């Protein structure tokens, strides 16, 4: 999914990256986002964004869950 305001590709088709990392693939992201490397992750709220950054291996967990859904 691409963000309409820019041509940035959003990981997990715009779903909340923290929710995906916990196994919930039906939660859409909102206006909170971070870019890590060349990937942009969106979040449903500020707490989800903070937890994604603080908890270990969130990207790896989210990728595994998203790729196996």
PDB file of N, CA, C, O and CB in Angstrom:
ATOM      1  N   UNK A   1       0.852  -1.177   0.000  1.00  0.00           N
ATOM      2  CA  UNK A   1       0.000   0.000   0.000  1.00  0.00           C
ATOM      3  C   UNK A   1       0.891   1.231   0.000  1.00  0.00           C
ATOM      4  O   UNK A   1       1.925   1.246   0.668  1.00  0.00           O
ATOM      5  CB  UNK A   1      -0.966   0.003   1.222  1.00  0.00           C
ATOM      6  N   UNK A   2       0.519   2.223  -0.713  1.00  0.00           N
ATOM      7  CA  UNK A   2       1.264   3.475  -0.745  1.00  0.00           C
ATOM      8  C   UNK A   2       0.470   4.562  -0.056  1.00  0.00           C
ATOM      9  O   UNK A   2      -0.757   4.607  -0.151  1.00  0.00           O
ATOM     10  CB  UNK A   2       1.592   3.884  -2.187  1.00  0.00           C
ATOM     11  N   UNK A   3       1.166   5.423   0.629  1.00  0.00           N
ATOM     12  CA  UNK A   3       0.563   6.575   1.273  1.00  0.00           C
ATOM     13  C   UNK A   3       0.170   7.560   0.182  1.00  0.00           C
ATOM     14  O   UNK A   3       0.989   7.873  -0.682  1.00  0.00           O
ATOM     15  CB  UNK A   3       1.535   7.227   2.309  1.00  0.00           C
ATOM     16  N   UNK A   4      -1.072   8.060   0.200  1.00  0.00           N
ATOM     17  CA  UNK A   4      -1.548   8.948  -0.856  1.00  0.00           C
ATOM     18  C   UNK A   4      -0.827  10.293  -0.875  1.00  0.00           C
ATOM     19  O   UNK A   4      -0.720  10.912  -1.933  1.00  0.00           O
ATOM     20  CB  UNK A   4      -3.026   9.174  -0.699  1.00  0.00           C
ATOM     21  N   UNK A   5      -0.332  10.757   0.266  1.00  0.00           N
ATOM     22  CA  UNK A   5       0.314  12.062   0.343  1.00  0.00           C
ATOM     23  C   UNK A   5       1.708  12.060  -0.264  1.00  0.00           C
ATOM     24  O   UNK A   5       2.179  13.093  -0.742  1.00  0.00           O
ATOM     25  CB  UNK A   5       0.389  12.513   1.775  1.00  0.00           C
ATOM     26  N   UNK A   6       2.355  10.938  -0.250  1.00  0.00           N
ATOM     27  CA  UNK A   6       3.688  10.800  -0.825  1.00  0.00           C
ATOM     28  C   UNK A   6       3.728   9.455  -1.544  1.00  0.00           C
ATOM     29  O   UNK A   6       2.741   8.720  -1.534  1.00  0.00           O
ATOM     30  CB  UNK A   6       4.816  10.905   0.278  1.00  0.00           C
ATOM     31  N   UNK A   7       4.822   9.139  -2.146  1.00  0.00           N
ATOM     32  CA  UNK A   7       4.949   7.837  -2.785  1.00  0.00           C
ATOM     33  C   UNK A   7       5.700   6.858  -1.900  1.00  0.00           C
ATOM     34  O   UNK A   7       6.508   6.070  -2.390  1.00  0.00           O
ATOM     35  CB  UNK A   7       5.651   7.971  -4.124  1.00  0.00           C
ATOM     36  N   UNK A   8       5.444   6.902  -0.617  1.00  0.00           N
ATOM     37  CA  UNK A   8       6.094   6.011   0.337  1.00  0.00           C
ATOM     38  C   UNK A   8       5.309   4.701   0.401  1.00  0.00           C
ATOM     39  O   UNK A   8       4.088   4.701   0.556  1.00  0.00           O
ATOM     40  CB  UNK A   8       6.193   6.673   1.747  1.00  0.00           C
ATOM     41  N   UNK A   9       6.025   3.595   0.280  1.00  0.00           N
ATOM     42  CA  UNK A   9       5.405   2.276   0.422  1.00  0.00           C
ATOM     43  C   UNK A   9       5.281   1.984   1.915  1.00  0.00           C
ATOM     44  O   UNK A   9       6.261   2.084   2.653  1.00  0.00           O
ATOM     45  CB  UNK A   9       6.243   1.155  -0.314  1.00  0.00           C
ATOM     46  N   UNK A  10       4.078   1.625   2.360  1.00  0.00           N
ATOM     47  CA  UNK A  10       3.861   1.292   3.760  1.00  0.00           C
ATOM     48  C   UNK A  10       3.935  -0.216   3.939  1.00  0.00           C
ATOM     49  O   UNK A  10       3.295  -0.972   3.208  1.00  0.00           O
ATOM     50  CB  UNK A  10       2.501   1.836   4.253  1.00  0.00           C
ATOM     51  N   UNK A  11       4.715  -0.639   4.909  1.00  0.00           N
ATOM     52  CA  UNK A  11       4.840  -2.071   5.193  1.00  0.00           C
ATOM     53  C   UNK A  11       3.504  -2.622   5.681  1.00  0.00           C
ATOM     54  O   UNK A  11       2.690  -1.891   6.244  1.00  0.00           O
ATOM     55  CB  UNK A  11       5.949  -2.329   6.246  1.00  0.00           C
ATOM     56  N   UNK A  12       3.287  -3.906   5.462  1.00  0.00           N
ATOM     57  CA  UNK A  12       2.098  -4.639   5.898  1.00  0.00           C
ATOM     58  C   UNK A  12       0.817  -4.015   5.346  1.00  0.00           C
ATOM     59  O   UNK A  12      -0.220  -4.013   6.009  1.00  0.00           O
ATOM     60  CB  UNK A  12       2.039  -4.686   7.423  1.00  0.00           C
ATOM     61  N   UNK A  13       0.902  -3.497   4.146  1.00  0.00           N
ATOM     62  CA  UNK A  13      -0.262  -2.912   3.453  1.00  0.00           C
ATOM     63  C   UNK A  13      -0.956  -1.843   4.292  1.00  0.00           C
ATOM     64  O   UNK A  13      -2.170  -1.663   4.196  1.00  0.00           O
ATOM     65  CB  UNK A  13      -1.265  -4.008   3.094  1.00  0.00           C
ATOM     66  N   UNK A  14      -0.186  -1.139   5.112  1.00  0.00           N
ATOM     67  CA  UNK A  14      -0.746  -0.047   5.910  1.00  0.00           C
ATOM     68  C   UNK A  14      -1.375  -0.477   7.221  1.00  0.00           C
ATOM     69  O   UNK A  14      -1.989   0.337   7.911  1.00  0.00           O
ATOM     70  CB  UNK A  14      -1.757   0.670   5.113  1.00  0.00           C
ATOM     71  N   UNK A  15      -1.233  -1.733   7.570  1.00  0.00           N
ATOM     72  CA  UNK A  15      -1.742  -2.204   8.856  1.00  0.00           C
ATOM     73  C   UNK A  15      -0.781  -1.795   9.965  1.00  0.00           C
ATOM     74  O   UNK A  15       0.408  -1.588   9.720  1.00  0.00           O
ATOM     75  CB  UNK A  15      -1.939  -3.742   8.844  1.00  0.00           C
ATOM     76  N   UNK A  16      -1.296  -1.679  11.181  1.00  0.00           N
ATOM     77  CA  UNK A  16      -0.480  -1.294  12.338  1.00  0.00           C
ATOM     78  C   UNK A  16       0.637  -2.321  12.539  1.00  0.00           C
ATOM     79  O   UNK A  16       0.370  -3.499  12.776  1.00  0.00           O
ATOM     80  CB  UNK A  16      -1.358  -1.179  13.626  1.00  0.00           C
ATOM     81  N   UNK A  17       1.869  -1.871  12.444  1.00  0.00           N
ATOM     82  CA  UNK A  17       3.023  -2.773  12.535  1.00  0.00           C
ATOM     83  C   UNK A  17       3.116  -3.447  13.896  1.00  0.00           C
ATOM     84  O   UNK A  17       3.482  -4.620  13.978  1.00  0.00           O
ATOM     85  CB  UNK A  17       4.307  -2.010  12.256  1.00  0.00           C
ATOM     86  N   UNK A  18       2.788  -2.722  14.969  1.00  0.00           N
ATOM     87  CA  UNK A  18       2.842  -3.348  16.294  1.00  0.00           C
ATOM     88  C   UNK A  18       1.776  -4.423  16.412  1.00  0.00           C
ATOM     89  O   UNK A  18       2.049  -5.508  16.926  1.00  0.00           O
ATOM     90  CB  UNK A  18       2.661  -2.295  17.404  1.00  0.00           C
ATOM     91  N   UNK A  19       0.577  -4.143  15.949  1.00  0.00           N
ATOM     92  CA  UNK A  19      -0.493  -5.147  16.001  1.00  0.00           C
ATOM     93  C   UNK A  19      -0.097  -6.389  15.210  1.00  0.00           C
ATOM     94  O   UNK A  19      -0.312  -7.511  15.667  1.00  0.00           O
ATOM     95  CB  UNK A  19      -1.816  -4.565  15.451  1.00  0.00           C
ATOM     96  N   UNK A  20       0.478  -6.193  14.031  1.00  0.00           N
ATOM     97  CA  UNK A  20       0.924  -7.333  13.222  1.00  0.00           C
ATOM     98  C   UNK A  20       1.947  -8.143  14.006  1.00  0.00           C
ATOM     99  O   UNK A  20       1.910  -9.373  13.978  1.00  0.00           O
ATOM    100  CB  UNK A  20       1.528  -6.856  11.870  1.00  0.00           C
ATOM    101  N   UNK A  21       2.857  -7.473  14.703  1.00  0.00           N
ATOM    102  CA  UNK A  21       3.905  -8.187  15.451  1.00  0.00           C
ATOM    103  C   UNK A  21       3.341  -8.999  16.616  1.00  0.00           C
ATOM    104  O   UNK A  21       4.030  -9.863  17.158  1.00  0.00           O
ATOM    105  CB  UNK A  21       4.937  -7.197  15.977  1.00  0.00           C
ATOM    106  N   UNK A  22       2.088  -8.725  17.005  1.00  0.00           N
ATOM    107  CA  UNK A  22       1.446  -9.494  18.071  1.00  0.00           C
ATOM    108  C   UNK A  22       0.443 -10.496  17.520  1.00  0.00           C
ATOM    109  O   UNK A  22      -0.232 -11.180  18.288  1.00  0.00           O
ATOM    110  CB  UNK A  22       0.755  -8.559  19.050  1.00  0.00           C
ATOM    111  N   UNK A  23       0.335 -10.591  16.185  1.00  0.00           N
ATOM    112  CA  UNK A  23      -0.541 -11.560  15.568  1.00  0.00           C
ATOM    113  C   UNK A  23      -1.872 -11.006  15.103  1.00  0.00           C
ATOM    114  O   UNK A  23      -2.693 -11.756  14.574  1.00  0.00           O
ATOM    115  CB  UNK A  23      -0.780 -12.652  16.504  1.00  0.00           C
ATOM    116  N   UNK A  24      -2.109  -9.722  15.283  1.00  0.00           N
ATOM    117  CA  UNK A  24      -3.375  -9.107  14.879  1.00  0.00           C
ATOM    118  C   UNK A  24      -3.175  -8.417  13.534  1.00  0.00           C
ATOM    119  O   UNK A  24      -2.619  -7.321  13.467  1.00  0.00           O
ATOM    120  CB  UNK A  24      -3.882  -8.093  15.957  1.00  0.00           C
ATOM    121  N   UNK A  25      -3.623  -9.055  12.483  1.00  0.00           N
ATOM    122  CA  UNK A  25      -3.384  -8.532  11.134  1.00  0.00           C
ATOM    123  C   UNK A  25      -4.567  -7.740  10.595  1.00  0.00           C
ATOM    124  O   UNK A  25      -4.596  -7.416   9.408  1.00  0.00           O
ATOM    125  CB  UNK A  25      -3.067  -9.667  10.189  1.00  0.00           C
ATOM    126  N   UNK A  26      -5.547  -7.420  11.445  1.00  0.00           N
ATOM    127  CA  UNK A  26      -6.737  -6.699  10.985  1.00  0.00           C
ATOM    128  C   UNK A  26      -6.811  -5.261  11.502  1.00  0.00           C
ATOM    129  O   UNK A  26      -7.830  -4.597  11.312  1.00  0.00           O
ATOM    130  CB  UNK A  26      -7.975  -7.446  11.409  1.00  0.00           C
ATOM    131  N   UNK A  27      -5.759  -4.771  12.146  1.00  0.00           N
ATOM    132  CA  UNK A  27      -5.753  -3.415  12.698  1.00  0.00           C
ATOM    133  C   UNK A  27      -5.031  -2.478  11.727  1.00  0.00           C
ATOM    134  O   UNK A  27      -3.847  -2.659  11.442  1.00  0.00           O
ATOM    135  CB  UNK A  27      -5.071  -3.387  14.102  1.00  0.00           C
ATOM    136  N   UNK A  28      -5.745  -1.492  11.230  1.00  0.00           N
ATOM    137  CA  UNK A  28      -5.138  -0.542  10.296  1.00  0.00           C
ATOM    138  C   UNK A  28      -4.276   0.480  11.051  1.00  0.00           C
ATOM    139  O   UNK A  28      -4.567   0.850  12.189  1.00  0.00           O
ATOM    140  CB  UNK A  28      -6.233   0.180   9.471  1.00  0.00           C
ATOM    141  N   UNK A  29      -3.224   0.915  10.386  1.00  0.00           N
ATOM    142  CA  UNK A  29      -2.377   1.957  10.944  1.00  0.00           C
ATOM    143  C   UNK A  29      -3.046   3.306  10.800  1.00  0.00           C
ATOM    144  O   UNK A  29      -4.021   3.461  10.064  1.00  0.00           O
ATOM    145  CB  UNK A  29      -1.007   1.965  10.268  1.00  0.00           C
ATOM    146  N   UNK A  30      -2.510   4.276  11.511  1.00  0.00           N
ATOM    147  CA  UNK A  30      -3.065   5.626  11.464  1.00  0.00           C
ATOM    148  C   UNK A  30      -2.014   6.626  11.028  1.00  0.00           C
ATOM    149  O   UNK A  30      -1.250   6.370  10.098  1.00  0.00           O
ATOM    150  CB  UNK A  30      -3.633   6.022  12.823  1.00  0.00           C
ATOM    151  N   UNK A  31      -1.976   7.758  11.696  1.00  0.00           N
ATOM    152  CA  UNK A  31      -1.058   8.836  11.334  1.00  0.00           C
ATOM    153  C   UNK A  31       0.318   8.717  11.973  1.00  0.00           C
ATOM    154  O   UNK A  31       1.200   9.527  11.687  1.00  0.00           O
ATOM    155  CB  UNK A  31      -1.657  10.145  11.710  1.00  0.00           C
ATOM    156  N   UNK A  32       0.514   7.739  12.820  1.00  0.00           N
ATOM    157  CA  UNK A  32       1.806   7.561  13.487  1.00  0.00           C
ATOM    158  C   UNK A  32       2.660   6.652  12.623  1.00  0.00           C
ATOM    159  O   UNK A  32       2.217   5.580  12.212  1.00  0.00           O
ATOM    160  CB  UNK A  32       1.635   6.969  14.929  1.00  0.00           C
ATOM    161  N   UNK A  33       3.897   7.085  12.345  1.00  0.00           N
ATOM    162  CA  UNK A  33       4.768   6.266  11.507  1.00  0.00           C
ATOM    163  C   UNK A  33       6.229   6.474  11.850  1.00  0.00           C
ATOM    164  O   UNK A  33       6.621   7.503  12.400  1.00  0.00           O
ATOM    165  CB  UNK A  33       4.534   6.576  10.043  1.00  0.00           C
ATOM    166  N   UNK A  34       7.024   5.472  11.512  1.00  0.00           N
ATOM    167  CA  UNK A  34       8.481   5.576  11.601  1.00  0.00           C
ATOM    168  C   UNK A  34       9.059   4.934  10.342  1.00  0.00           C
ATOM    169  O   UNK A  34       8.445   4.064   9.725  1.00  0.00           O
ATOM    170  CB  UNK A  34       9.039   4.883  12.911  1.00  0.00           C
ATOM    171  N   UNK A  35      10.244   5.384   9.985  1.00  0.00           N
ATOM    172  CA  UNK A  35      10.971   4.785   8.875  1.00  0.00           C
ATOM    173  C   UNK A  35      12.241   4.167   9.429  1.00  0.00           C
ATOM    174  O   UNK A  35      13.014   4.824  10.126  1.00  0.00           O
ATOM    175  CB  UNK A  35      11.292   5.835   7.763  1.00  0.00           C
ATOM    176  N   UNK A  36      12.444   2.916   9.117  1.00  0.00           N
ATOM    177  CA  UNK A  36      13.644   2.187   9.526  1.00  0.00           C
ATOM    178  C   UNK A  36      14.285   1.695   8.236  1.00  0.00           C
ATOM    179  O   UNK A  36      13.703   0.896   7.503  1.00  0.00           O
ATOM    180  CB  UNK A  36      13.312   0.984  10.525  1.00  0.00           C
ATOM    181  N   UNK A  37      15.480   2.179   7.973  1.00  0.00           N
ATOM    182  CA  UNK A  37      16.113   1.864   6.698  1.00  0.00           C
ATOM    183  C   UNK A  37      15.290   2.476   5.586  1.00  0.00           C
ATOM    184  O   UNK A  37      15.060   3.685   5.576  1.00  0.00           O
ATOM    185  CB  UNK A  37      16.258   0.331   6.500  1.00  0.00           C
ATOM    186  N   UNK A  38      14.844   1.658   4.654  1.00  0.00           N
ATOM    187  CA  UNK A  38      14.017   2.157   3.556  1.00  0.00           C
ATOM    188  C   UNK A  38      12.561   1.721   3.699  1.00  0.00           C
ATOM    189  O   UNK A  38      11.804   1.754   2.728  1.00  0.00           O
ATOM    190  CB  UNK A  38      14.572   1.677   2.221  1.00  0.00           C
ATOM    191  N   UNK A  39      12.167   1.313   4.902  1.00  0.00           N
ATOM    192  CA  UNK A  39      10.810   0.816   5.128  1.00  0.00           C
ATOM    193  C   UNK A  39      10.053   1.734   6.086  1.00  0.00           C
ATOM    194  O   UNK A  39      10.589   2.174   7.102  1.00  0.00           O
ATOM    195  CB  UNK A  39      10.846  -0.620   5.683  1.00  0.00           C
ATOM    196  N   UNK A  40       8.800   2.010   5.740  1.00  0.00           N
ATOM    197  CA  UNK A  40       7.960   2.864   6.566  1.00  0.00           C
ATOM    198  C   UNK A  40       6.872   2.017   7.211  1.00  0.00           C
ATOM    199  O   UNK A  40       6.147   1.288   6.533  1.00  0.00           O
ATOM    200  CB  UNK A  40       7.342   4.015   5.730  1.00  0.00           C
ATOM    201  N   UNK A  41       6.771   2.125   8.524  1.00  0.00           N
ATOM    202  CA  UNK A  41       5.804   1.382   9.320  1.00  0.00           C
ATOM    203  C   UNK A  41       4.803   2.372   9.893  1.00  0.00           C
ATOM    204  O   UNK A  41       5.186   3.451  10.347  1.00  0.00           O
ATOM    205  CB  UNK A  41       6.504   0.565  10.454  1.00  0.00           C
ATOM    206  N   UNK A  42       3.522   2.016   9.877  1.00  0.00           N
ATOM    207  CA  UNK A  42       2.487   2.870  10.449  1.00  0.00           C
ATOM    208  C   UNK A  42       1.871   2.181  11.659  1.00  0.00           C
ATOM    209  O   UNK A  42       1.928   0.960  11.804  1.00  0.00           O
ATOM    210  CB  UNK A  42       1.400   3.204   9.398  1.00  0.00           C
ATOM    211  N   UNK A  43       1.282   3.000  12.521  1.00  0.00           N
ATOM    212  CA  UNK A  43       0.758   2.520  13.798  1.00  0.00           C
ATOM    213  C   UNK A  43      -0.604   3.124  14.070  1.00  0.00           C
ATOM    214  O   UNK A  43      -0.900   4.234  13.630  1.00  0.00           O
ATOM    215  CB  UNK A  43       1.724   2.851  14.942  1.00  0.00           C
ATOM    216  N   UNK A  44      -1.425   2.394  14.791  1.00  0.00           N
ATOM    217  CA  UNK A  44      -2.767   2.851  15.107  1.00  0.00           C
ATOM    218  C   UNK A  44      -2.761   3.956  16.159  1.00  0.00           C
ATOM    219  O   UNK A  44      -3.712   4.732  16.249  1.00  0.00           O
ATOM    220  CB  UNK A  44      -3.609   1.690  15.584  1.00  0.00           C
ATOM    221  N   UNK A  45      -1.683   4.032  16.963  1.00  0.00           N
ATOM    222  CA  UNK A  45      -1.585   5.064  17.993  1.00  0.00           C
ATOM    223  C   UNK A  45      -0.137   5.228  18.439  1.00  0.00           C
ATOM    224  O   UNK A  45       0.732   4.448  18.050  1.00  0.00           O
ATOM    225  CB  UNK A  45      -2.482   4.718  19.199  1.00  0.00           C
ATOM    226  N   UNK A  46       0.114   6.232  19.243  1.00  0.00           N
ATOM    227  CA  UNK A  46       1.481   6.552  19.680  1.00  0.00           C
ATOM    228  C   UNK A  46       2.065   5.473  20.583  1.00  0.00           C
ATOM    229  O   UNK A  46       3.269   5.222  20.533  1.00  0.00           O
ATOM    230  CB  UNK A  46       1.498   7.887  20.409  1.00  0.00           C
ATOM    231  N   UNK A  47       1.243   4.833  21.403  1.00  0.00           N
ATOM    232  CA  UNK A  47       1.742   3.781  22.302  1.00  0.00           C
ATOM    233  C   UNK A  47       2.228   2.586  21.488  1.00  0.00           C
ATOM    234  O   UNK A  47       3.275   2.014  21.791  1.00  0.00           O
ATOM    235  CB  UNK A  47       0.638   3.338  23.301  1.00  0.00           C
ATOM    236  N   UNK A  48       1.482   2.209  20.465  1.00  0.00           N
ATOM    237  CA  UNK A  48       1.895   1.098  19.605  1.00  0.00           C
ATOM    238  C   UNK A  48       3.231   1.406  18.935  1.00  0.00           C
ATOM    239  O   UNK A  48       4.087   0.530  18.818  1.00  0.00           O
ATOM    240  CB  UNK A  48       0.819   0.808  18.540  1.00  0.00           C
ATOM    241  N   UNK A  49       3.404   2.642  18.499  1.00  0.00           N
ATOM    242  CA  UNK A  49       4.665   3.062  17.870  1.00  0.00           C
ATOM    243  C   UNK A  49       5.814   2.949  18.869  1.00  0.00           C
ATOM    244  O   UNK A  49       6.882   2.438  18.534  1.00  0.00           O
ATOM    245  CB  UNK A  49       4.557   4.516  17.335  1.00  0.00           C
ATOM    246  N   UNK A  50       5.599   3.422  20.083  1.00  0.00           N
ATOM    247  CA  UNK A  50       6.640   3.371  21.120  1.00  0.00           C
ATOM    248  C   UNK A  50       7.005   1.925  21.445  1.00  0.00           C
ATOM    249  O   UNK A  50       8.187   1.589  21.528  1.00  0.00           O
ATOM    250  CB  UNK A  50       6.170   4.101  22.401  1.00  0.00           C
ATOM    251  N   UNK A  51       6.013   1.078  21.626  1.00  0.00           N
ATOM    252  CA  UNK A  51       6.283  -0.322  21.957  1.00  0.00           C
ATOM    253  C   UNK A  51       7.021  -1.024  20.825  1.00  0.00           C
ATOM    254  O   UNK A  51       7.905  -1.843  21.077  1.00  0.00           O
ATOM    255  CB  UNK A  51       4.978  -1.057  22.264  1.00  0.00           C
ATOM    256  N   UNK A  52       6.670  -0.714  19.594  1.00  0.00           N
ATOM    257  CA  UNK A  52       7.348  -1.312  18.444  1.00  0.00           C
ATOM    258  C   UNK A  52       8.834  -0.963  18.460  1.00  0.00           C
ATOM    259  O   UNK A  52       9.681  -1.794  18.133  1.00  0.00           O
ATOM    260  CB  UNK A  52       6.702  -0.838  17.127  1.00  0.00           C
ATOM    261  N   UNK A  53       9.135   0.269  18.843  1.00  0.00           N
ATOM    262  CA  UNK A  53      10.536   0.710  18.887  1.00  0.00           C
ATOM    263  C   UNK A  53      11.274   0.126  20.093  1.00  0.00           C
ATOM    264  O   UNK A  53      12.466  -0.165  20.001  1.00  0.00           O
ATOM    265  CB  UNK A  53      10.609   2.242  18.927  1.00  0.00           C
ATOM    266  N   UNK A  54      10.585  -0.048  21.215  1.00  0.00           N
ATOM    267  CA  UNK A  54      11.249  -0.465  22.452  1.00  0.00           C
ATOM    268  C   UNK A  54      11.401  -1.977  22.623  1.00  0.00           C
ATOM    269  O   UNK A  54      12.430  -2.453  23.103  1.00  0.00           O
ATOM    270  CB  UNK A  54      10.496   0.073  23.611  1.00  0.00           C
ATOM    271  N   UNK A  55      10.390  -2.715  22.235  1.00  0.00           N
ATOM    272  CA  UNK A  55      10.433  -4.162  22.445  1.00  0.00           C
ATOM    273  C   UNK A  55      11.340  -4.830  21.412  1.00  0.00           C
ATOM    274  O   UNK A  55      11.364  -4.422  20.251  1.00  0.00           O
ATOM    275  CB  UNK A  55       9.013  -4.760  22.375  1.00  0.00           C
ATOM    276  N   UNK A  56      12.082  -5.848  21.829  1.00  0.00           N
ATOM    277  CA  UNK A  56      13.038  -6.487  20.916  1.00  0.00           C
ATOM    278  C   UNK A  56      12.369  -7.279  19.800  1.00  0.00           C
ATOM    279  O   UNK A  56      11.323  -7.900  19.987  1.00  0.00           O
ATOM    280  CB  UNK A  56      13.949  -7.400  21.691  1.00  0.00           C
ATOM    281  N   UNK A  57      13.009  -7.234  18.633  1.00  0.00           N
ATOM    282  CA  UNK A  57      12.674  -8.068  17.475  1.00  0.00           C
ATOM    283  C   UNK A  57      11.251  -7.895  16.959  1.00  0.00           C
ATOM    284  O   UNK A  57      10.660  -8.846  16.448  1.00  0.00           O
ATOM    285  CB  UNK A  57      12.885  -9.494  17.822  1.00  0.00           C
ATOM    286  N   UNK A  58      10.700  -6.704  17.086  1.00  0.00           N
ATOM    287  CA  UNK A  58       9.335  -6.457  16.586  1.00  0.00           C
ATOM    288  C   UNK A  58       9.269  -6.581  15.074  1.00  0.00           C
ATOM    289  O   UNK A  58       8.318  -7.162  14.552  1.00  0.00           O
ATOM    290  CB  UNK A  58       8.848  -5.067  17.012  1.00  0.00           C
ATOM    291  N   UNK A  59      10.248  -6.052  14.356  1.00  0.00           N
ATOM    292  CA  UNK A  59      10.229  -6.128  12.892  1.00  0.00           C
ATOM    293  C   UNK A  59      10.261  -7.587  12.450  1.00  0.00           C
ATOM    294  O   UNK A  59       9.489  -7.997  11.584  1.00  0.00           O
ATOM    295  CB  UNK A  59      11.427  -5.351  12.281  1.00  0.00           C
ATOM    296  N   UNK A  60      11.146  -8.357  13.041  1.00  0.00           N
ATOM    297  CA  UNK A  60      11.269  -9.771  12.669  1.00  0.00           C
ATOM    298  C   UNK A  60       9.965 -10.527  12.953  1.00  0.00           C
ATOM    299  O   UNK A  60       9.515 -11.324  12.129  1.00  0.00           O
ATOM    300  CB  UNK A  60      12.443 -10.427  13.434  1.00  0.00           C
ATOM    301  N   UNK A  61       9.362 -10.276  14.120  1.00  0.00           N
ATOM    302  CA  UNK A  61       8.113 -10.951  14.468  1.00  0.00           C
ATOM    303  C   UNK A  61       6.996 -10.546  13.519  1.00  0.00           C
ATOM    304  O   UNK A  61       6.233 -11.393  13.055  1.00  0.00           O
ATOM    305  CB  UNK A  61       7.717 -10.636  15.914  1.00  0.00           C
ATOM    306  N   UNK A  62       6.899  -9.254  13.229  1.00  0.00           N
ATOM    307  CA  UNK A  62       5.861  -8.777  12.325  1.00  0.00           C
ATOM    308  C   UNK A  62       6.044  -9.375  10.928  1.00  0.00           C
ATOM    309  O   UNK A  62       5.074  -9.807  10.305  1.00  0.00           O
ATOM    310  CB  UNK A  62       5.877  -7.241  12.256  1.00  0.00           C
ATOM    311  N   UNK A  63       7.275  -9.398  10.441  1.00  0.00           N
ATOM    312  CA  UNK A  63       7.539  -9.973   9.118  1.00  0.00           C
ATOM    313  C   UNK A  63       7.132 -11.435   9.065  1.00  0.00           C
ATOM    314  O   UNK A  63       6.501 -11.869   8.101  1.00  0.00           O
ATOM    315  CB  UNK A  63       9.020  -9.832   8.756  1.00  0.00           C
ATOM    316  N   UNK A  64       7.486 -12.199  10.091  1.00  0.00           N
ATOM    317  CA  UNK A  64       7.152 -13.617  10.123  1.00  0.00           C
ATOM    318  C   UNK A  64       5.645 -13.824  10.111  1.00  0.00           C
ATOM    319  O   UNK A  64       5.131 -14.641   9.347  1.00  0.00           O
ATOM    320  CB  UNK A  64       7.764 -14.280  11.352  1.00  0.00           C
ATOM    321  N   UNK A  65       4.947 -13.093  10.946  1.00  0.00           N
ATOM    322  CA  UNK A  65       3.488 -13.236  11.022  1.00  0.00           C
ATOM    323  C   UNK A  65       2.826 -12.791   9.722  1.00  0.00           C
ATOM    324  O   UNK A  65       1.929 -13.467   9.218  1.00  0.00           O
ATOM    325  CB  UNK A  65       2.928 -12.423  12.202  1.00  0.00           C
ATOM    326  N   UNK A  66       3.265 -11.659   9.180  1.00  0.00           N
ATOM    327  CA  UNK A  66       2.667 -11.146   7.938  1.00  0.00           C
ATOM    328  C   UNK A  66       2.901 -12.100   6.765  1.00  0.00           C
ATOM    329  O   UNK A  66       2.005 -12.317   5.949  1.00  0.00           O
ATOM    330  CB  UNK A  66       3.241  -9.761   7.604  1.00  0.00           C
ATOM    331  N   UNK A  67       4.098 -12.662   6.684  1.00  0.00           N
ATOM    332  CA  UNK A  67       4.427 -13.559   5.572  1.00  0.00           C
ATOM    333  C   UNK A  67       3.715 -14.908   5.680  1.00  0.00           C
ATOM    334  O   UNK A  67       3.573 -15.618   4.685  1.00  0.00           O
ATOM    335  CB  UNK A  67       5.929 -13.780   5.512  1.00  0.00           C
ATOM    336  N   UNK A  68       3.268 -15.262   6.887  1.00  0.00           N
ATOM    337  CA  UNK A  68       2.605 -16.554   7.087  1.00  0.00           C
ATOM    338  C   UNK A  68       1.097 -16.433   7.278  1.00  0.00           C
ATOM    339  O   UNK A  68       0.438 -17.412   7.627  1.00  0.00           O
ATOM    340  CB  UNK A  68       3.203 -17.251   8.278  1.00  0.00           C
ATOM    341  N   UNK A  69       0.552 -15.252   7.056  1.00  0.00           N
ATOM    342  CA  UNK A  69      -0.897 -15.087   7.287  1.00  0.00           C
ATOM    343  C   UNK A  69      -1.732 -15.689   6.192  1.00  0.00           C
ATOM    344  O   UNK A  69      -2.960 -15.629   6.248  1.00  0.00           O
ATOM    345  CB  UNK A  69      -1.245 -13.631   7.423  1.00  0.00           C
TER     346      UNK A  69
END
